[in-house]
Amino acid sequence: GLKAQAQVKGTDSLTGLAVLNVPTSSLKTSDLELITPAALGNSYALSPGTPVIAAGDPYGMVGSMAVGSVVYTRTDAGGIDMDLRVIDTDLGLPEQSGGFLLNLDGEVVAVFTAEYSGSDGSRTSALGISNIKGIIESLCNGKGVAYMGVKGQAVTAEIAETHDLPVGVYITETVQSGPAYRAGIQNGDVITEVGGMPVASMRELHETLLTLAPDTEVEVTAVRRGIDEERRLEFAVQLRNR
C-alpha cells in the first residue's frame, strides 16, 4: 500500500522500456528494508516447456499473477540496431498485459512491452531480458541509447566464403530518415566496423552502440558490391538518442 513519487530516469522508444527513479530520501528506513532488488535471469535458458510466472499486473490489476510455460522462443524478431528474443507462452492474458515473466527462481527473464509483446487469446509473448540488459543499465545510469537505424543479418566466416562477402553485418533495411539512412548507408551494404571496432553480428553492433553516446558522430566502414566491383566506403553517421 505504500505510494511514492517517481521520476522518469530514461526511456527507449524501440523496445518500449522505461526506467523510473524513486529517491530513497522520500522513503522511511523501515520501508526500504522491505524492498528487494529483482534479479535479472537468463532468457537464453528458456526453452519449450519451461515454467514461467507472470507478475506485476498481467490482468490489468497490480499484484495479479499467472502461471504457465514457454511454448516457443523467437530469435528473428527483427530488432533495429540489435538482436531480440521474443518468448511465447501459453498464458492467455489480455492484450495490454503489463509486468514481467519470472522463472521458478524468481528471476526476471522477460518483460511485457507494447512494441514486442502481444496476445492472441491463447498465447502471450514477452521480450527476453538477456538481449536488453545493456539497455536497462544505460537507462538506469541516466545515459541514453545511441540509435543508428539499421536491420541486418550476420555474415559469418562460412557465409562470407560461400557468397564472396566480407565478415560483418549485411544490411537488410536502413530505417527511413534514420542516422544510417541520412549518412548514405544502403540495403545490401555489409558493415564491417563501427567507430573503429569490428562488428560481425547484430549483437556486436548493438554492444558497440551501447558504448557510444547519442548525438555524437561515428565513423562506419562498409563494403558495397556493384556489378563489376566491390568498394570499401566510410560513412560519418550522426547518432541520435532512441
C-alpha positions as CSV (number, residue, x, y, z in Angstrom):
1,G,0.0,0.0,0.0
2,L,3.0,2.3,0.0
3,K,2.9,5.2,-2.5
4,A,5.8,7.4,-3.6
5,Q,6.6,9.9,-6.3
6,A,8.6,8.6,-9.2
7,Q,10.6,10.3,-11.9
8,V,11.4,9.0,-15.4
9,K,15.1,8.2,-15.5
10,G,15.2,7.1,-19.1
11,T,13.2,5.7,-22.0
12,D,13.9,3.6,-25.1
13,S,11.3,4.0,-27.8
14,L,12.5,1.0,-29.8
15,T,11.8,-1.6,-27.1
16,G,9.2,0.3,-25.1
17,L,11.2,0.2,-21.9
18,A,11.3,2.9,-19.3
19,V,13.2,3.2,-16.0
20,L,11.6,5.1,-13.1
21,N,13.5,6.5,-10.2
22,V,12.2,6.9,-6.6
23,P,14.5,8.9,-4.4
24,T,15.4,6.9,-1.3
25,S,15.1,10.1,0.7
26,S,11.4,10.0,0.2
27,L,11.0,6.6,1.9
28,K,11.3,5.6,5.5
29,T,14.1,3.2,6.5
30,S,11.6,0.6,7.5
31,D,10.1,0.8,4.0
32,L,13.5,0.5,2.3
33,E,14.1,-2.7,4.3
34,L,11.1,-4.3,2.6
35,I,12.4,-3.6,-0.9
36,T,14.4,-6.4,-2.5
37,P,16.1,-5.8,-5.9
38,A,14.8,-8.1,-8.6
39,A,17.5,-10.4,-10.1
40,L,17.7,-10.5,-13.9
41,G,17.9,-14.0,-15.2
42,N,19.0,-15.7,-18.4
43,S,16.3,-15.7,-21.1
44,Y,18.6,-17.9,-23.3
45,A,18.0,-20.7,-20.9
46,L,14.3,-20.7,-21.7
47,S,13.0,-23.5,-23.9
48,P,9.6,-25.0,-24.7
49,G,8.1,-26.4,-21.5
50,T,10.0,-24.1,-19.1
51,P,7.6,-23.0,-16.4
52,V,7.2,-19.2,-16.1
53,I,5.3,-16.9,-13.7
54,A,3.7,-13.6,-15.0
55,A,3.9,-11.0,-12.2
56,G,3.2,-7.3,-12.0
57,D,-0.2,-6.6,-13.5
58,P,-0.7,-9.3,-16.2
59,Y,-4.5,-9.0,-15.8
60,G,-4.5,-5.2,-15.6
61,M,-4.6,-5.3,-11.8
62,V,-1.5,-4.6,-9.8
63,G,-0.5,-7.7,-7.8
64,S,-2.2,-10.2,-10.1
65,M,-0.2,-13.2,-11.4
66,A,-0.5,-16.1,-13.7
67,V,1.4,-19.4,-14.2
68,G,2.2,-21.1,-17.5
69,S,5.0,-22.3,-19.6
70,V,7.1,-21.4,-22.6
71,V,5.9,-22.8,-25.9
72,Y,8.4,-21.2,-28.3
73,T,11.3,-18.7,-28.5
74,R,11.7,-16.4,-31.5
75,T,15.1,-15.0,-32.4
76,D,14.1,-13.4,-35.6
77,A,12.1,-10.5,-34.1
78,G,13.9,-8.1,-36.5
79,G,15.0,-5.6,-33.9
80,I,16.5,-2.3,-35.1
81,D,20.2,-2.0,-34.2
82,M,20.1,-5.2,-32.2
83,D,19.1,-8.9,-32.0
84,L,16.0,-9.6,-29.9
85,R,14.5,-12.8,-28.5
86,V,10.7,-13.0,-28.0
87,I,9.3,-15.5,-25.6
88,D,6.0,-17.1,-26.5
89,T,4.0,-18.7,-23.6
90,D,0.7,-20.5,-23.3
91,L,-0.6,-17.7,-21.0
92,G,-3.9,-16.4,-22.4
93,L,-3.5,-12.9,-20.9
94,P,-5.3,-9.7,-22.0
95,E,-3.6,-7.9,-25.0
96,Q,-2.4,-5.0,-22.9
97,S,-0.7,-7.1,-20.2
98,G,1.9,-5.4,-18.1
99,G,4.7,-6.7,-15.9
100,F,7.3,-9.4,-16.2
101,L,7.9,-13.1,-16.6
102,L,9.8,-14.8,-13.8
103,N,11.4,-18.2,-13.7
104,L,10.9,-20.6,-10.7
105,D,14.0,-19.0,-9.0
106,G,12.1,-15.6,-9.0
107,E,14.5,-14.1,-11.6
108,V,13.1,-11.7,-14.3
109,V,13.5,-13.5,-17.7
110,A,11.2,-11.4,-19.9
111,V,9.3,-8.1,-19.8
112,F,5.9,-7.2,-21.4
113,T,6.3,-4.2,-23.8
114,A,3.9,-2.7,-26.2
115,E,6.3,-3.0,-29.1
116,Y,7.3,-6.7,-28.8
117,S,4.6,-8.3,-26.7
118,G,1.1,-9.4,-27.5
119,S,-1.6,-11.9,-27.0
120,D,-4.0,-13.7,-29.3
121,G,-6.2,-15.1,-26.5
122,S,-4.3,-18.3,-26.1
123,R,-0.7,-17.3,-26.3
124,T,1.1,-14.3,-24.8
125,S,4.6,-13.1,-25.7
126,A,7.2,-11.1,-23.9
127,L,10.7,-9.6,-24.7
128,G,13.6,-11.8,-23.4
129,I,15.7,-10.0,-20.7
130,S,19.2,-11.1,-21.8
131,N,19.2,-9.1,-25.0
132,I,18.2,-5.9,-23.3
133,K,20.2,-5.9,-20.1
134,G,22.7,-3.4,-21.6
135,I,19.8,-1.0,-22.4
136,I,18.4,-1.3,-18.9
137,E,21.9,-0.5,-17.5
138,S,22.2,2.6,-19.7
139,L,18.8,3.9,-18.7
140,C,19.5,3.3,-15.0
141,N,22.6,5.3,-15.3
142,G,20.8,8.2,-17.0
143,K,22.6,7.6,-20.2
144,G,20.7,7.4,-23.5
145,V,21.0,4.6,-26.0
146,A,22.7,5.5,-29.3
147,Y,20.5,5.0,-32.4
148,M,21.8,4.2,-35.9
149,G,18.7,2.8,-37.5
150,V,19.6,-0.5,-39.3
151,K,18.3,-4.0,-39.5
152,G,20.7,-6.8,-40.6
153,Q,22.0,-10.3,-40.5
154,A,25.3,-11.7,-39.5
155,V,27.8,-12.6,-42.3
156,T,29.7,-15.4,-40.7
157,A,33.0,-16.7,-42.0
158,E,31.2,-19.6,-43.7
159,I,28.7,-17.3,-45.4
160,A,31.4,-14.9,-46.4
161,E,33.4,-17.7,-48.1
162,T,30.3,-19.1,-49.8
163,H,29.0,-15.8,-51.1
164,D,32.3,-13.9,-51.5
165,L,31.3,-11.3,-48.9
166,P,33.3,-9.7,-46.1
167,V,32.5,-10.8,-42.5
168,G,30.2,-8.2,-41.0
169,V,26.5,-7.2,-40.8
170,Y,24.6,-7.5,-44.0
171,I,22.1,-4.6,-44.0
172,T,18.5,-5.7,-44.9
173,E,16.9,-2.4,-44.1
174,T,18.0,1.2,-43.3
175,V,15.2,2.9,-41.4
176,Q,14.0,5.9,-43.4
177,S,15.2,9.2,-42.1
178,G,17.4,7.4,-39.5
179,P,21.1,8.3,-39.0
180,A,22.4,5.5,-41.2
181,Y,19.9,6.4,-44.0
182,R,20.9,10.0,-43.8
183,A,24.6,9.1,-44.0
184,G,24.1,7.1,-47.2
185,I,24.2,3.5,-46.0
186,Q,22.1,1.3,-48.2
187,N,20.4,-2.0,-48.1
188,G,22.9,-4.7,-49.3
189,D,25.9,-2.9,-47.7
190,V,28.0,-5.0,-45.3
191,I,29.0,-3.0,-42.2
192,T,32.4,-4.3,-41.0
193,E,33.4,-1.6,-38.4
194,V,31.7,1.0,-36.2
195,G,33.9,3.5,-34.5
196,G,37.0,1.5,-35.4
197,M,35.6,-1.6,-33.8
198,P,34.9,-4.7,-35.9
199,V,31.3,-5.9,-35.9
200,A,30.4,-9.4,-37.2
201,S,26.8,-9.6,-35.9
202,M,23.8,-7.5,-34.9
203,R,24.7,-8.4,-31.3
204,E,28.2,-7.0,-31.7
205,L,26.8,-3.9,-33.4
206,H,24.4,-3.4,-30.5
207,E,27.1,-3.8,-27.9
208,T,29.3,-1.3,-29.7
209,L,26.5,1.3,-29.9
210,L,26.0,0.9,-26.1
211,T,29.5,2.3,-25.6
212,L,28.8,5.3,-27.8
213,A,26.9,8.5,-26.7
214,P,23.9,9.7,-28.5
215,D,24.2,13.0,-30.5
216,T,27.8,12.1,-31.5
217,E,29.3,11.3,-34.9
218,V,30.8,7.9,-35.5
219,E,32.7,6.5,-38.5
220,V,31.1,3.4,-40.0
221,T,33.0,1.3,-42.5
222,A,31.1,-0.8,-45.0
223,V,31.6,-2.8,-48.2
224,R,29.3,-2.2,-51.2
225,R,29.2,-4.6,-54.1
226,G,28.5,-3.3,-57.5
227,I,28.1,-5.2,-60.8
228,D,31.8,-5.2,-61.6
229,E,33.5,-4.0,-58.4
230,E,33.5,-4.1,-54.6
231,R,34.0,-0.8,-52.8
232,R,35.1,0.0,-49.2
233,L,33.2,3.0,-48.0
234,E,33.4,5.3,-45.0
235,F,30.3,7.0,-43.6
236,A,30.1,9.7,-41.0
237,V,26.9,8.7,-39.0
238,Q,25.4,11.3,-36.6
239,L,23.9,9.1,-33.9
240,R,20.7,10.0,-32.2
241,N,19.0,9.1,-28.9
242,R,16.5,6.3,-29.1
